[in-house]
């Protein structure tokens, strides 16, 4: 079953309370988890910038999660990062890219099968696919499929990121699900996940969306062991639109002035 939520202490759950004029605008800089990550879709702090790695990205070849599915339905491809990435205070050098719209950070090969297609209603939550790594970035976790014509799954590393960082020139790693479909929905997805190796920022970009527009997907992050997490939008909590971005900032490098903006509770709808 998929209802195994991690119960946090009450003081942790109540910590990210509103602290600035009661505003709950989706474009404010919000504190989303106990670790101190901030998240925003404000176009000033988190502008959308078209990014396509079709020409220079490495094509990934997922492995099926089990013998009853195809690799482009439920599967994962493992990628060694060109530079380490610090996530929830742990340094990682390897990820698994799931065909279901998320990446998982791996302590060793083979820990994630990519088959988690039915997102939980909220993060953090312990995943229950047979081989599952809990430290994840959910770019658009849903029942996705890459078997259609023109669908590609690619990764790339850039010493100077083509999508400029808010903090200046820095290296980034990119994963792109392009022309993927959501099972049971019309329209093709084009989603990019960007890891910035110096600032530790994470950017999720939505060039194109299927007709569901994220109403059954989950977007967020969670720590190893699912003890902490940031739930930006699960099952339509916040609307998504094509040509938009969501930025998640590590507490070690926050946007200018963000300490003066609001903290939002994780129960906001």
PyMOL commands that set and color helices and strands:
alter all, ss='L'
color gray80, all
select helices_A, chain A and resi 10-15+224-226+258-260
alter helices_A, ss='H'
color red, helices_A
select strands_A, chain A and resi 30-31+38-40+58-59+63-64+75-87+90-98+102-105+136-141+144-145+152-158+172-182+189-196+202-208+218-222+229-234+244-249
alter strands_A, ss='S'
color yellow, strands_A
deselect
rebuild
show_as cartoon
